[in-house]
């Protein structure tokens, strides 16, 4: 396996574990890690709720990347715990 993907999988695994926020919301059972063209890694977790306030781990990682003024993804993985 590609060493970059191995590193991304490890980073996603570190943050992927379910956390109960309330009886109506949880987060973290999916972790995402992405590698940018500049060589930086950004991560995110999912948020699940009984209303429209949730988002997927991929969106969270991409938002982290964009917040840091990058916009080109080289590789991306999602890990379900």
C-alpha positions in Angstrom: 0.0 0.0 0.0 1.1 3.6 -0.7 2.8 5.1 2.4 0.7 8.3 2.1 -2.5 6.2 2.3 -1.1 4.3 5.3 -0.4 7.6 7.1 -3.9 8.9 6.3 -5.5 5.8 7.5 -3.6 6.0 10.8 -4.6 9.7 11.2 -8.2 8.9 10.5 -8.2 6.0 13.0 -6.8 8.2 15.8 -9.9 10.4 15.7 -12.6 7.9 14.7 -14.5 6.7 17.8 -18.1 7.4 18.6 -18.9 10.0 21.2 -22.5 10.5 22.5 -23.3 14.2 22.7 -26.9 13.8 23.9 -29.8 11.5 23.4 -30.3 13.2 20.0 -26.7 13.5 18.7 -23.4 11.7 18.4 -20.2 12.3 16.6 -16.9 10.7 15.6 -17.7 7.2 14.4 -16.3 8.2 11.0 -12.9 9.9 10.8 -11.4 11.4 7.7 -7.9 12.5 6.8 -6.8 14.2 3.6 -3.4 15.0 2.1 -3.1 18.3 0.1 -0.9 18.9 -2.9 1.3 21.0 -0.6 1.8 17.9 1.7 -0.3 18.9 4.7 -2.8 16.6 6.4 -6.2 17.8 7.6 -8.8 15.8 9.5 -12.4 15.8 10.4 -15.1 13.7 12.2 -18.8 13.2 11.4 -21.6 14.8 13.4 -24.9 12.9 13.5 -28.1 14.5 14.9 -31.8 14.1 14.7 -32.0 17.5 12.9 -30.2 19.0 9.9 -27.2 20.2 11.9 -24.9 17.2 11.2 -22.2 16.8 8.7 -19.9 14.1 7.3 -16.2 13.6 8.2 -15.1 14.4 4.7 -16.9 17.8 4.8 -15.2 18.6 8.2 -11.7 17.7 6.8 -12.3 19.8 3.7 -13.5 22.7 5.8 -10.3 22.4 7.9 -8.2 22.5 4.7 -10.0 25.5 3.3 -9.7 27.3 6.7 -6.0 27.0 6.2 -6.1 28.5 2.7 -5.5 25.3 0.8 -7.9 23.9 -1.9 -6.1 21.0 -3.7 -6.6 17.5 -2.4 -4.1 14.8 -3.4 -5.5 11.9 -1.4 -8.4 11.3 1.0 -9.6 8.5 3.2 -12.5 7.9 5.5 -12.4 5.4 8.4 -15.5 3.9 10.0 -14.9 2.7 13.6 
